[in-house]
Amino acid sequence: MATRDTVDDPNQRPPVIAGPHEDGVGPRRRDFLNIAAVSFAGVGAATVLIPLVNQMNPSADVLALASTEVDLAKVVPGQGIKVSWRKQPVFIRNLTPKEIAEADAVPLSSLRDPQTLAERTKPGHKNWLITLGVCTHLGCVPLGISEGENRGQYGGYFCPCHGSQYDTAARIRGGPAPRNLAVPDYAFKTPTTVQIG
C-alpha cells in the first residue's frame, strides 16, 4: 500500500544531498579535467616551441667566428695583413705617417662618403686602419693589402672588378662604389692585440 509521500513518480528525482563538490566549495570534476587539459596542451606547446626557437640560435661554428683576436706586433708601418672574420676578409693596415698625412689633407667636401681618418680609427691608434675587405659596389675583394698589389691612384685599395679606388683611409675616391670600405666593431685589448667583433 503506497502512501501519498512515497508515490513513485518516474519524472520525480530523489532529493540531492548537498556535499562539498555541489555547493561550490571544492573543485568539481569538470574543473579538474579543464585544468588537466590546458596543462597538457601547455606542455605539448612548450615541447614543440623550445626546439623550434633553439634551432634559430647561431651554431657553434658561427659563435666561434663572432669575434677574433689578432696579434699586430709583427705588422710594421706601411704593411697590412688580411684576416678572416665571419667568413669575410678584414684588412688591417699599419699606416705610415705619410699615409696618415695624405688622408688628413683630403678635404671632406671632395669625398663621396665624407669621413675623417680619425672617425675610421680608434683614439690613440690612428695608424691602425681596420676595414672589411669587401668593395661596397658589388662585393669583390679589392687589391692593395699585400705588398706589390695595385693600390690604385690614391694609394689605398683598388677593386679589380669595376675599378673602384680607395685612398689610404679606405674612403671611396673613384669608380662606382657608393661608400667607403666598412669599419667593423673592434677594440684594442693590448697595444698590439685587437679583437674584431
Number of C-alpha atoms within 10 A of each C-alpha: 5 7 7 7 6 8 10 11 8 6 6 8 8 7 6 7 6 9 10 10 11 12 10 10 9 11 12 13 9 9 11 10 11 11 11 12 11 11 12 12 12 12 11 11 11 12 11 11 11 10 10 11 9 10 9 8 10 11 10 9 9 12 11 12 14 13 15 15 16 15 13 18 9 9 14 12 14 15 16 20 17 17 15 14 18 15 9 13 16 23 23 22 26 21 20 16 13 11 19 19 13 15 21 15 10 14 11 12 9 9 16 15 15 16 15 17 20 17 12 21 18 16 9 9 13 16 21 21 22 27 23 22 26 19 28 20 18 12 12 14 19 26 20 23 22 14 12 8 12 17 21 21 13 19 18 24 29 28 25 15 13 14 16 21 27 28 22 24 31 27 26 27 22 18 14 15 22 15 18 26 25 17 17 14 11 17 13 14 12 10 11 13 14 19 15 19 14
